[in-house]
Amino acid sequence: MSIEKKTVGCLAGGGVVTSYVLRNKNGMEAVIMTYGCRLARLYVPDRYGKPENVVLGHRTLSEYEKGEDVFGAVIGRFANRIAKAEVEVGGAVYRMNKNDGENSLHSAPGGYQSKNWRAVSREESCGSQAVTFYYFDRGESRLPGCVKVYVTYRLTDGNELSISYEAETDAETPFNPTNHSYFNITGSEGKSICPLEAKIYADYITEAGSGLIPTGKLMPVGGTPYDFSTYKAIGGGISADEYLLKACGGYDVNYVLKGTYGRVRKAAEITDKESGRVMQVFTDMPGMQLYTANSFPAGTLGVGGKPLKPHCAVCLETQFFPDSVHHPSFPYENLKPGNRFRSETVYRFSAV
């Protein structure tokens, strides 16, 4: 089955956006756009074999261009938060844009989510389909060095969608990519994800203070609303009387994943009893940000053209811990010349 290539449209500032459609023999289909290197649609069969879209998106290209939209996008150069929007490298201080109070969030504006990437597709001998995206980052995030970034999406007949990242730089620089897909495995963007059951393979979260900036301490999840060590409804503790949950309107927290950083292992599972869909997440990264889509900018519409409501999706962003550049105890180091960054995250789907 060949990979389908389509023209999506033209960006307001110029440039043609293209999408690539990957399909497997089980009826699963992934649509990835060059703009933002983003997963725009992901069709996954339910227990009866009916494929439905399980990620949030928009109907038009112009909607993706508004307000640094991150739906399905690759985030970089540094995902999540950097305190005071500044970092020191080699004795020099680099000041980023403050777009989240006094902090930097997702290297916006000007992050990878707002760039039009190049792409090359291929069908592999193992039967999987893949497309590799390339972007040359010349320091748009006000960080040092020029970085070559490669992201490969691969769909297999085992109903696995993997995202592999590679990068190299000509100067030492902070680097922390992730994918910001909003998942709703019910297949309906209008349904709440609160009844879905989740399990997260982590005993700790990174404790956070003002502005969701880590304090540097790890907080045990046992006996708290953050404990997903056994299956429970995502919405079970979402309204708990806890500082961060109340401040954020739901979950927006980094989990310290079990296992060895650098080795792919299971990070999380989500199940939907109604559709039968099960999503498992595997990664070699040390952390995963759980975000329950607590709010959307006014007027944000989904694929169906209706306003999106809070808690209609869940993000599982595999990455280095937030603000790792300021915490030597966190499992992180800057990307340096001569070293090649490599990482992989896999989303495995099934139905029961």
C-alpha positions in Angstrom: 0.0 0.0 0.0 1.6 3.2 -1.1 2.0 6.4 1.0 -0.3 9.1 -0.1 0.9 12.7 -0.5 -1.5 15.6 -0.6 -1.3 19.4 -0.8 -3.0 20.9 2.2 -2.7 24.6 1.2 -0.5 27.7 1.5 0.6 29.4 4.7 -0.3 33.1 5.2 3.4 34.0 5.0 4.1 31.8 2.1 5.0 28.2 1.7 3.1 25.1 0.6 2.0 22.7 3.3 1.9 19.0 2.4 0.4 16.0 4.3 1.5 12.4 4.2 -1.0 9.5 4.8 0.4 6.3 6.3 -1.8 3.2 6.3 -1.5 -0.3 7.6 -3.4 -3.5 6.8 -5.6 -3.2 9.9 -7.4 0.0 8.9 -5.2 2.3 10.9 -4.2 5.6 9.3 -1.9 8.5 10.3 -2.0 11.9 8.6 1.1 14.0 9.2 1.5 17.6 8.0 4.8 19.4 7.2 3.5 22.5 9.1 4.7 21.9 12.6 5.7 18.3 11.7 2.3 17.5 13.3 0.1 14.5 13.6 -3.1 15.9 12.2 -5.3 12.8 12.2 -5.0 9.3 13.6 -7.7 6.8 12.7 -7.7 3.7 15.0 -10.3 0.8 14.8 -12.5 0.1 17.8 -13.5 -3.4 18.9 -15.8 -3.8 15.9 -13.1 -2.7 13.4 -14.5 0.8 12.9 -11.7 3.4 12.5 -12.2 6.7 14.2 -10.0 9.8 14.6 -8.4 9.7 18.1 -6.4 13.0 18.1 -7.7 16.6 18.1 -7.1 18.8 15.1 -8.6 21.6 13.1 -10.5 21.8 9.8 -8.4 24.5 8.1 -4.7 25.4 7.9 -5.4 28.9 9.0 -6.6 27.6 12.4 -3.2 25.9 13.0 -1.5 29.2 12.3 -3.3 31.0 15.1 -1.6 31.7 18.4 1.3 29.2 18.2 -1.2 26.3 18.0 0.5 23.0 19.2 -2.1 20.4 18.3 -0.2 17.3 17.2 3.0 19.3 16.7 6.6 18.6 17.4 7.8 21.0 20.1 11.3 22.5 20.2 13.9 23.6 20.6 13.0 23.1 24.3 9.6 21.7 25.2 7.8 22.6 28.4 9.0 25.4 30.7 12.2 27.3 31.3 12.2 29.5 34.4 12.6 33.2 33.8 12.9 32.4 30.1 16.7 32.4 30.3 19.5 29.9 30.4 23.3 30.0 30.8 25.5 28.2 28.4 29.3 28.5 28.4 29.1 31.5 30.7 26.8 33.4 28.4 23.1 34.1 29.3 20.5 33.6 26.6 17.1 35.2 27.0 14.1 33.6 25.4 10.6 35.0 24.8 8.5 35.2 28.0 5.2 33.7 26.8 4.0 32.1 30.1 4.2 34.8 32.7 7.9 35.3 33.4 8.8 31.9 31.9 9.2 30.3 28.5 6.8 27.6 27.4 7.5 25.4 24.4 10.0 27.9 23.0 7.2 30.0 21.6 6.7 32.1 19.7 8.9 30.8 16.9 9.1 27.2 18.0 9.1 24.1 15.8 5.3 24.0 15.9 5.2 27.1 13.7 7.7 25.9 11.1 7.1 24.2 7.8 9.3 21.1 7.6 10.7 19.2 4.6 9.8 15.6 4.3 10.8 12.3 2.5 8.5 9.3 2.6 9.4 5.6 2.2 8.0 2.1 2.4 10.2 -0.2 4.4 11.1 -3.9 3.8 9.3 -4.9 7.1 6.0 -3.7 5.7 5.8 -0.5 7.7 5.5 2.9 6.2 7.5 5.9 7.3 8.1 9.6 6.6 11.1 11.6 7.8 10.8 15.3 8.4 13.8 17.7 8.5 14.2 21.2 9.9 17.3 23.4 10.2 17.0 25.4 13.3 19.2 28.5 13.0 18.5 29.7 16.6 15.0 31.1 16.2 14.3 30.4 19.9 17.1 32.7 20.9 19.3 29.8 22.0 22.9 29.2 20.9 23.9 27.1 17.9 22.3 25.8 14.7 20.6 22.5 15.1 19.7 20.0 12.4 16.5 18.1 13.5 15.1 14.9 12.0 11.8 13.4 13.0 10.5 10.1 11.6 6.9 8.9 11.9 6.5 5.2 11.3 3.3 3.1 11.2 3.5 -0.7 11.5 1.1 -3.6 10.9 1.3 -4.1 14.7 -0.8 -1.0 15.1 2.2 1.0 16.4 2.9 4.6 15.6 6.4 5.5 16.5 8.1 8.9 16.5 11.9 9.0 16.4 13.9 12.1 16.9 17.5 12.8 15.9 19.5 16.0 16.1 23.0 17.5 15.9 24.3 20.9 16.7 27.3 23.1 15.9 27.4 24.7 19.4 26.3 23.5 22.9 22.6 24.2 23.4 19.5 23.1 25.4 17.5 20.6 23.5 14.3 18.9 24.5 11.8 17.8 21.8 8.4 16.2 22.3 5.1 15.6 20.4 2.1 17.5 21.6 -0.8 15.4 20.4 -4.1 15.6 22.2 -5.6 12.1 22.4 -9.2 11.1 22.8 -9.4 7.4 22.2 -13.2 7.4 22.4 -13.1 8.6 18.7 -15.3 11.6 19.5 -13.7 15.0 20.2 -16.9 16.0 22.1 -16.6 13.3 24.8 -14.9 13.9 28.1 -11.7 11.9 28.8 -12.5 11.8 32.5 -14.2 8.3 32.4 -11.2 6.8 30.6 -9.0 4.7 32.8 -5.2 5.3 33.0 -2.1 3.7 34.4 1.2 5.5 34.6 4.4 3.8 35.4 5.9 6.3 37.8 6.2 6.5 41.6 7.1 10.2 41.6 6.3 13.6 40.0 8.5 16.6 39.8 7.2 18.9 42.6 6.3 22.3 41.1 5.8 25.7 42.5 4.7 29.0 41.0 4.3 29.0 37.3 4.6 25.2 37.3 8.4 25.5 37.6 10.0 22.5 39.4 11.4 23.1 42.8 14.0 20.4 42.2 12.4 17.9 44.6 10.6 14.7 43.6 7.2 14.1 45.2 5.9 10.5 45.8 2.5 10.0 44.2 1.3 7.4 46.7 -1.8 8.6 48.6 -2.2 11.7 46.3 -4.5 12.5 43.3 -1.4 12.0 41.1 -1.3 8.3 41.8 -2.0 6.3 38.7 0.1 3.3 39.7 -3.0 1.1 39.2 -5.8 1.7 36.7 -8.2 4.5 37.7 -10.5 7.0 35.9 -8.6 10.1 34.7 -11.3 12.3 36.2 -11.3 10.5 39.6 -9.0 13.1 41.2 -9.1 15.9 38.6 -11.2 18.1 40.9 -9.4 17.2 44.1 -8.6 20.0 46.7 -4.9 20.2 45.8 -2.9 23.3 45.0 -1.8 22.5 41.4 -4.9 20.8 40.3 -7.0 23.7 41.4 -4.6 26.2 39.9 -4.5 24.4 36.5 -8.1 23.2 36.4 -6.8 19.6 36.0 -3.6 17.7 35.5 -0.5 19.5 34.1 2.3 17.6 35.8 5.5 15.8 34.9 5.9 12.1 35.9 9.3 10.6 36.7 9.1 7.4 34.7 10.3 4.1 36.1 13.1 2.2 34.4 16.4 3.3 32.8 16.5 6.6 30.9 17.7 5.8 27.4 15.9 2.4 27.2 12.4 2.1 25.7 10.0 0.9 28.3 6.3 1.3 29.0 5.3 4.7 30.4 1.5 4.7 30.4 -1.8 3.0 29.3 -5.2 4.4 28.7 -8.4 2.3 28.1 -11.9 3.1 26.9 -14.4 0.5 27.9 -17.0 1.8 25.5 -15.0 1.6 22.3 -12.6 -1.1 23.5 -9.6 0.9 22.5 -6.4 0.6 24.4 -3.4 3.0 24.0 0.0 2.1 25.4 2.9 4.6 25.4 6.5 3.5 25.4 9.5 5.8 25.5 13.2 6.1 26.3 12.8 9.6 27.8 12.9 10.1 31.6 9.7 12.1 32.0 6.1 12.4 30.7 3.9 15.4 31.1 0.3 14.5 31.8 -2.0 17.3 30.6 -5.8 17.0 30.6 -6.6 19.8 28.1 -7.7 22.0 30.9 -8.5 25.0 28.7 -8.4 26.2 25.1 -8.2 29.7 23.7 -11.6 31.2 23.1 -13.0 30.2 19.7 -10.9 27.1 19.3 -12.7 24.6 17.1 -12.1 20.9 16.5 -12.3 18.8 13.4 -16.0 18.8 13.5 -16.2 22.6 13.6 -17.5 22.8 17.2 -15.9 24.6 20.1 -13.6 22.4 22.2 -14.4 21.9 25.9 -12.0 21.4 28.8 -11.0 17.8 29.4 -11.9 16.5 25.9 -8.4 15.2 25.4 -5.3 14.0 27.2 -1.7 14.8 26.3 1.1 12.4 27.2 4.3 14.4 26.3 7.4 12.2 26.7 10.4 14.5 27.3 13.1 15.6 29.7 11.8 17.1 32.9 10.6 20.8 32.8 13.3 23.4 33.4 16.0 20.7 33.4 18.5 23.4 32.4 18.4 24.7 35.9 18.5 21.5 37.9 21.8 19.5 37.7 20.2 16.6 39.6 17.7 16.0 36.8 18.6 13.4 34.1 19.6 15.8 31.4 22.5 17.4 29.5 22.7 19.9 26.8 23.2 18.8 23.2 26.9 19.3 22.2 28.8 19.3 18.9 29.9 15.8 18.0 27.1 14.2 19.8 23.9 13.0 18.1 20.6 13.2 20.0 18.4 10.1 19.5 15.1 9.3 21.1 11.9 7.3 20.3 8.4 7.2 21.6 5.9 4.5 20.5 2.1 4.6 20.7 0.6 1.1 20.5 -3.1 0.6 19.9 -5.3 -2.4 20.4 -9.0 -3.1 21.0 -10.6 -5.5 23.5 
